[in-house]
Amino acid sequence: MNYIEYKTVARVQLFGISDMLKNDASSVYKSAGSSFTNAKRLRFNLNGSFNNVRLSQNAKLIVESAFFPSMNHPNNTVIVRLTTGSEDNYMDTYMYNAGDPIILTCLKNTLFYNPLEILHGMRVPYNILQNGYIDIKIELPYVTSNVSLSGTVLNEFFLTFIVIDEDKEQTQDPALAPQINYSDYTNKTTIKTY
């Protein structure tokens, strides 16, 4: 049996200036175990841009790049969580299964760039783009005082990622997936058959 692979890619770019919750005081909070305000929920409107994109249970989110401004606080570590969850099994030892999956950990005031598709990939729900918005959480875990995260503080923040869906489908059509002629290969070549 031969397989043909269908690939869907959606590129998403989120900018802090577009955060729908930037002036919402309830979006800033204390993360689990913290005595100080150190986290913020951000919501970004997709404006119906991906209503026609259909994904399977194989859809995967891969972070491409990110930048976090200094935020006038000495803590350097930033954790980004995806609030829509994951199709993967995940658990963190701090929040166990109640926490949202971490998609990125980096330093503030530093540009993160991921040149490879395999880094920071995780399976996501098939309807992640149909909700009309993307929600993420930003946490600064090692703070010693409250951090101001509302208003224009995160205007310089950005996060880019792709949602990629690779779906293999069986086919008998040799025009779509031609038979492999094994005699074209030497004995040293390993051929994976499906």
Summary of the structure (lengths in Angstrom):
residues: 194
radius of gyration: 20.7
end to end distance: 6.7
largest distance: 68.7
contacts: 502
relative contact order: 0.34
helix: 5%
strand: 37%
